Amino acid sequence: MTKQRFCFLQVSDNLLNPYDKDNPADCYYKAIWPNMAGEGYYRPEHYWEIPAWIAELSYCLDDQLHEKQLFHVDVISRDRHYPILPEADIYLGSIMDCNKEHFRVIARNNPKKFFYFGGYTGREEFYSFFCYPGLTTPLGNVSWCDNMQEFCDAFQITYQYGTDYSLFKGTKCIPRLTLSNGCTNHCRFCTIPNKIIEINWRSIHQQIESMRDLDFELIYINDKTFGQCNNYKQLKYMYRSIAAWNPKFRGFTVQTTCRQILKFFGEGINLKDLGIVNVELGIESYNDSILKKYNKPQNIRTINIAMEALKFMDINIIPNIIIGLPGETIHTYFRTWQWIKDNEHKFLMLNVTNFVPYEGTEAAVGMIKNKGDENQTMRKRSWHTAKETKATKLFSDSIFSVGMEIIEATKSRSK
């Protein structure tokens, strides 16, 4: 029996974000990994972390019926010469704002090859973008799937949730473990569905076992707000199970809210006892007016208390900060910067992102994106006034400068 051949396409981060020494954000992001290696932070060559969608879809494929391979797109041209794709029956890709132009070029350059895409852009935007040059007619060799289930149905494949990392065997990385999907916080800039779906224990165990193919010291818990789903209480048993076959395993990194930290603390739950070593704390902005505008479940008071609670638990703190939120001013930026400076000795590193108005979010209503707005490493946004542009640049330069100081201090402590 001839096996059906699937090829996973991943656009390399080296192509999407070539090193720019004049961009403070790029300098910071590139410096994270060498400075944080002593804390178990590793990234593969072509991406920050293993693409979860590839591992998940790989698990659905049957080795008796399907062949799978991974191809990194690290060079591209519009003259049909590059990249030269390996032979396959179906090519798969995940579309984001930052890579959609690359995938459109690939699809146009290979009219006799068939592509199935999914991702963040949405069906309507996808088909309006993936058109023949100069026309509004969608390309005849591309198809869109809203989710994994839809793709599996199209190829008569049984969908089952799990992960298969065989295409990434031996990769040094930080794998993700999903305990639940969804989030009930309703932040206005977020694309995550607001219904919590708990992953069953069998699927969690399968995910853990599949990580034996990987080389890691940390595991990132993929829940958008850790603690909203009650199965987090089993994390200590997962830690013991993993540590039994991976002696290098340090523990888990989770992301959550200040409100959730206060809930843990009030219930007498020490995250250290669950095997957690790092918490990414959703700060975004140290201003009540901005937090309220974007429906963040906290204020500066809860931020301060959550910080003290985490230090009491002896947990490393990684604040998440967003640059470029509409409504920020030089005064609100300064307040956030001052808070970071006052607390930098408490932080393991900073997670800093540029605001992107994703389609379908409340924050994107009425906003028009230009191409430059789609790159998360670029601070200039088309909707900014001259005053907002100046304030954002000043804050961005300042926060990445502090971020470099923090990760360099972390490196010194890790020696």
C-alpha positions in Angstrom: 0.0 0.0 0.0 1.3 3.4 -1.0 1.5 5.8 2.0 0.1 9.3 1.8 2.9 11.8 2.3 2.5 14.9 4.4 5.1 17.6 4.7 5.0 20.1 7.6 6.3 23.5 6.5 7.8 25.8 9.1 9.1 29.3 8.2 12.4 29.7 10.0 12.6 32.5 12.6 16.0 33.3 10.9 14.0 34.3 7.8 11.2 36.1 9.6 13.4 38.0 12.0 17.0 38.4 10.7 19.3 39.9 13.3 19.0 43.7 13.5 21.7 45.2 15.8 20.0 48.6 15.7 16.7 47.2 17.1 16.8 47.0 20.9 14.0 44.5 20.9 15.8 42.1 18.5 19.0 42.5 20.5 17.2 41.5 23.7 15.3 38.6 22.2 18.5 37.2 20.7 20.4 37.6 24.0 17.8 35.7 26.1 19.0 32.2 25.2 22.8 32.5 25.9 22.1 34.4 29.1 19.4 32.1 30.3 21.0 28.7 29.5 22.0 28.3 33.1 18.3 28.4 34.0 17.3 25.7 31.5 16.3 28.0 28.7 17.0 26.5 25.2 15.6 27.2 21.8 15.9 25.2 18.6 17.7 26.7 15.6 14.6 27.7 13.5 12.0 28.8 16.1 11.6 29.9 19.7 9.9 26.6 20.6 8.7 23.5 18.9 5.5 24.3 17.0 2.7 22.7 19.0 0.5 22.2 16.0 3.0 20.0 14.3 3.4 17.7 17.3 -0.4 17.6 17.7 -1.2 16.8 14.1 1.6 14.3 13.9 0.0 12.3 16.6 -3.2 11.9 14.5 -1.2 10.4 11.6 -0.9 6.6 11.3 2.6 5.4 10.5 1.1 2.4 8.6 -0.8 4.8 6.3 1.1 8.0 6.3 4.6 9.4 5.9 5.5 12.6 7.6 8.5 15.0 7.2 9.5 18.4 8.4 10.8 21.2 6.1 12.3 24.4 7.4 11.8 27.4 5.0 14.9 29.5 5.6 15.3 31.0 2.1 12.6 32.3 -0.3 12.4 34.0 -3.7 9.6 35.0 -6.0 11.1 33.6 -9.1 10.1 30.0 -8.4 13.6 28.8 -7.5 13.5 28.8 -3.7 12.6 27.1 -1.6 12.7 23.7 -3.4 10.1 21.7 -1.6 10.6 18.0 -0.9 8.3 15.6 -2.6 4.9 15.1 -0.8 1.2 14.7 -1.5 0.1 17.4 0.9 1.9 20.4 2.4 0.8 21.8 5.7 1.4 25.2 7.3 0.2 27.5 10.1 -0.6 31.0 9.0 0.3 34.0 11.1 0.5 37.7 10.2 4.3 37.5 10.1 4.6 34.5 7.7 1.5 34.7 5.5 3.4 36.5 2.7 6.0 33.8 2.7 3.4 31.0 2.4 1.6 32.9 -0.4 4.8 33.1 -2.4 5.4 29.4 -1.8 1.9 28.5 -2.9 2.1 30.7 -6.0 5.5 29.3 -6.9 4.2 25.7 -6.7 0.8 25.6 -8.5 0.9 21.8 -8.9 1.4 21.2 -5.2 -1.5 21.1 -2.7 -1.4 23.1 0.5 -3.6 23.0 3.6 -3.3 25.9 6.0 -4.8 26.9 9.4 -3.8 29.5 11.9 -4.7 32.9 13.3 -5.8 34.8 10.2 -9.2 33.3 9.8 -10.9 31.8 6.7 -12.2 35.0 5.2 -8.9 36.9 5.5 -7.0 33.8 4.2 -8.9 33.5 1.0 -8.8 37.2 0.3 -5.0 37.2 0.7 -4.1 33.9 -1.0 -5.0 35.0 -4.5 -3.5 35.0 -8.0 -1.2 38.0 -8.6 -3.3 41.1 -9.4 -6.6 39.2 -9.0 -9.1 38.5 -6.3 -9.5 34.9 -7.3 -8.3 32.5 -4.6 -5.4 30.2 -5.6 -6.7 26.8 -6.7 -4.1 24.8 -4.8 -4.7 26.0 -1.3 -7.4 25.1 1.3 -8.1 26.4 4.8 -9.1 24.4 7.9 -10.4 26.1 11.0 -9.1 23.5 13.3 -7.4 20.0 13.5 -10.7 18.2 13.5 -11.7 19.7 10.2 -8.4 18.8 8.6 -8.7 15.2 9.9 -12.2 14.9 8.6 -11.1 16.0 5.1 -8.6 13.1 5.0 -10.7 10.6 6.8 -8.2 10.6 9.7 -9.4 10.0 13.3 -8.7 13.1 15.3 -7.4 12.3 18.8 -5.6 14.8 21.0 -2.0 14.1 21.8 1.6 14.9 20.8 4.2 13.2 18.7 7.7 14.7 18.8 9.4 12.2 16.6 10.2 14.8 13.9 12.1 16.8 16.6 14.0 13.9 18.2 16.9 15.0 20.3 16.0 18.7 20.1 17.1 20.9 23.0 14.0 23.0 23.9 11.3 23.8 26.4 8.3 21.6 25.5 4.7 22.5 26.2 2.3 20.4 28.3 -1.4 21.2 28.0 -3.7 20.6 31.0 -6.6 22.7 29.7 -7.6 24.9 26.8 -9.5 28.2 27.0 -9.5 31.1 29.5 -12.3 32.9 31.3 -10.6 36.3 31.8 -12.0 37.9 28.6 -9.0 40.3 28.1 -9.9 42.6 25.2 -6.7 41.9 23.2 -6.8 38.1 23.5 -7.9 35.5 20.9 -8.3 32.6 23.4 -11.9 31.0 23.6 -13.6 31.8 26.9 -14.6 28.2 27.7 -12.4 26.0 29.8 -11.9 22.5 28.4 -10.0 20.1 30.7 -7.6 17.7 29.1 -8.2 14.1 30.4 -5.5 12.3 32.3 -4.8 9.8 29.6 -4.0 12.6 27.1 -1.8 14.3 29.6 0.1 11.1 30.3 0.6 10.7 26.5 2.0 14.2 26.1 4.5 13.5 28.9 5.6 10.2 27.5 6.1 11.8 24.0 8.6 14.2 25.5 11.1 11.4 26.0 12.2 12.2 22.4 13.3 15.7 23.5 16.2 17.2 25.5 14.8 19.6 28.1 15.2 20.9 31.6 12.0 22.9 31.9 8.4 22.2 30.7 6.1 25.1 29.9 2.5 24.6 31.0 0.4 25.7 28.1 -2.7 26.7 30.0 -3.4 30.4 29.3 -4.2 31.1 32.9 -2.8 28.3 35.1 -5.1 27.3 37.9 -8.4 28.0 36.3 -8.8 24.2 35.7 -8.7 22.0 38.7 -6.4 19.4 37.3 -3.5 21.6 38.1 -3.5 19.9 41.5 -2.0 16.8 39.8 1.1 18.7 38.7 3.2 17.5 41.6 2.6 13.9 40.5 3.6 14.8 36.9 6.8 16.4 38.2 7.7 13.2 40.0 6.9 11.0 37.0 9.1 13.2 34.7 12.0 13.5 37.1 12.1 9.7 37.4 13.3 9.4 33.8 14.8 12.8 33.2 17.4 13.7 35.9 18.0 17.1 34.4 14.3 18.2 34.8 14.1 21.3 37.0 10.3 21.9 37.0 7.5 23.8 35.3 7.0 27.3 34.0 3.4 28.6 34.1 1.7 31.8 33.1 -1.2 33.1 35.2 -2.8 36.3 36.6 -2.2 38.2 39.8 -5.7 37.4 40.9 -5.0 33.7 40.5 -1.8 34.0 42.5 -3.8 35.6 45.3 -6.3 32.8 45.2 -3.5 30.2 45.5 -2.0 32.1 48.4 -5.3 32.5 50.2 -5.9 28.8 49.9 -2.5 27.9 51.3 -1.2 26.5 48.1 2.6 26.9 47.5 3.4 26.6 43.8 6.8 25.2 44.7 5.2 22.1 46.1 3.6 21.5 42.6 7.0 21.5 40.9 6.7 25.1 39.6 9.9 27.1 39.4 8.9 30.0 37.2 5.8 32.1 36.9 5.1 34.4 33.9 2.9 37.0 35.5 0.4 38.9 33.3 1.2 42.5 34.2 1.0 44.2 30.7 0.9 47.7 32.2 1.3 49.1 35.8 -1.6 51.5 35.4 -5.1 50.9 36.7 -6.6 52.9 33.8 -5.0 50.7 31.1 -5.7 47.5 33.0 -9.4 48.4 33.3 -9.6 49.4 29.6 -8.4 46.0 28.5 -10.4 44.1 31.1 -7.3 42.7 32.9 -8.4 40.9 36.2 -6.2 43.0 38.5 -5.1 46.4 39.6 -1.7 47.7 40.9 -2.7 46.7 44.4 -3.2 43.1 43.4 0.0 43.2 41.4 2.0 44.2 44.4 0.4 41.6 46.7 0.9 38.9 44.0 4.6 39.8 43.8 5.1 39.4 47.5 3.2 36.1 47.5 5.5 34.7 44.8 8.6 35.8 46.6 7.3 34.1 49.7 6.9 30.9 47.7 10.5 31.3 46.4 9.2 31.3 42.8 11.1 33.1 40.0 9.0 35.9 38.5 8.8 36.8 34.8 6.5 39.8 34.2 4.7 40.0 30.9 4.6 43.5 29.5 2.8 44.8 26.4 4.2 47.7 24.4 1.9 49.8 22.1 -1.5 49.4 23.7 -3.8 52.2 22.5 -4.3 54.6 25.4 -0.7 54.4 26.7 1.0 57.7 27.2 4.5 58.9 28.2 3.1 59.1 31.8 1.7 55.6 31.9 4.8 54.1 30.3 7.0 55.9 32.8 4.9 54.4 35.7 5.4 50.9 34.3 9.1 51.5 33.7 9.6 52.8 37.2 7.9 49.7 38.6 10.2 47.5 36.6 13.2 49.4 37.8 12.1 49.3 41.4 11.7 45.5 41.2 14.3 44.4 38.6 16.2 42.5 41.3 13.2 40.2 41.8 12.8 39.2 38.2 14.3 36.3 36.3 13.8 38.0 32.9 11.2 40.1 31.2 8.6 38.9 28.6 8.0 41.9 26.4 5.7 41.9 23.3 4.3 44.5 21.0 0.5 44.8 20.8 -1.0 43.3 17.7 -4.8 43.9 17.1 -5.7 40.3 16.1 -8.8 39.9 14.1 -11.9 39.0 16.2 -10.7 40.6 19.4 -12.5 43.5 21.0 -9.3 45.6 21.0 -9.1 45.3 17.2 -12.6 46.7 16.5 -12.3 49.7 14.3 -8.5 49.4 13.8 -6.8 49.0 10.4 -3.5 47.1 10.2 -0.6 47.9 7.9 2.0 45.3 7.1 4.4 46.6 9.6 1.8 46.2 12.4 2.0 42.4 12.0 5.6 42.1 13.2 5.7 41.6 17.0 9.4 42.8 17.1 8.6 46.2 15.5 7.5 48.9 17.9 6.2 51.5 15.3 2.5 51.1 14.6 0.4 52.8 12.0 -2.3 53.9 14.4 0.1 55.8 16.7 0.1 59.6 16.6 3.5 61.4 16.5 3.4 61.8 20.2 2.5 58.2 20.8 5.2 57.0 18.5 7.8 59.0 20.4 6.5 57.8 23.8 6.5 54.2 22.6 10.0 54.4 21.2 11.3 55.9 24.5 9.6 53.2 26.6 10.7 50.4 24.3 14.4 51.4 24.3 14.3 51.9 28.1 12.5 48.6 28.9 14.8 46.5 26.7 17.8 48.1 28.3 16.5 47.1 31.7 15.7 43.7 30.3 19.3 43.2 29.2 20.5 44.1 32.7 18.1 41.6 34.2 19.1 38.6 32.1 22.8 39.4 32.5 22.3 39.5 36.3 20.5 36.1 36.0 23.4 34.7 34.1 25.8 35.8 36.8 23.7 34.2 39.5 23.4 30.9 37.5 27.1 30.3 37.2 
